Amino acid sequence: MEEMGLRERKKRRMYQDVSDTAVALFLERGFDAVSVAEVAAAAGISKPTLFRYFPAKEDLVLHRIADHEAEAARVVAGTADPLGALRRNFLDGLERSDPVTGLNDHPAVLAFHRLLYGTPALVARVYGYQERAEAALAEALGGGLDARLAAGQIIAVQRILALENWRRIAAGEGVEQVRPDAVRAAERAFGRLAAGLGGLTAQSVETR
C-alpha cells in the first residue's frame, strides 16, 4: 500500500510538473506557437511519454482545473439540501477569492484565465469539462432527466457567475470592488434556482 501511494504521488507530481512547464511556455509564446514536442523537450520526457499522461495538447492546460470537474457532485453527495450546499460552497469560494469563482486578481491567475479563455481550442475543450461536471452532478442528484436538467442549470449558473467576475477583474476592477456585487449576484442566482428546482435532493453516496 505504501509503495502504491509513492507511485501515485510520483505520477501526480509528473502531471503537475509537465503541466506547469507547458503553461509557462504557452504564456510566454502563445498556445498555438508551442508544439507538443517542445513541451516534452522542456519537461525532459519523450513525446510518447507526454501523450501517455496528456492525450491532447489542450489537456496540458486543463489539468489545472481538472480537480474541479466533480466538485459540485462532491458538494451535494448525501446532503438533504443540494442547492443550499452549492450556494454555501460558491459563497465560501468568493470569500476565499478562489480562482474558480473568477474573483481573483493574482497576476498568475489572470494570465492563466487569459490563456484559457483567449484560445479557441481551449475554450472548445472546456465545454467537454463542463459536460462531465454536469454528468457527475446529475448522477449525485439521482440520475434521470430531471436530475440532468437540474445539473445543467446549476453548472451554467456557476459558470456565468464566474465568467462575469473574471470579466470585471480582467477589465481592471479590484477584487474588493467586485466582491459585494459578486455575492449579491450569487445569492440572487441561487435563489432563482431554488424557486425553480424545489424539492431537489441528492443520493446518499460518495462521489469521487
Secondary structure as UniProt FT lines:
FT   HELIX           2..29
FT   TURN            31..33
FT   HELIX           36..43
FT   HELIX           47..53
FT   TURN            57..58
FT   HELIX           59..62
FT   HELIX           63..68
FT   TURN            69..70
FT   HELIX           71..76
FT   TURN            77..78
FT   HELIX           82..95
FT   TURN            96..97
FT   HELIX           99..101
FT   HELIX           107..117
FT   HELIX           120..140
FT   TURN            141..142
FT   HELIX           144..170
FT   TURN            171..172
FT   HELIX           175..196
FT   TURN            198..199
//
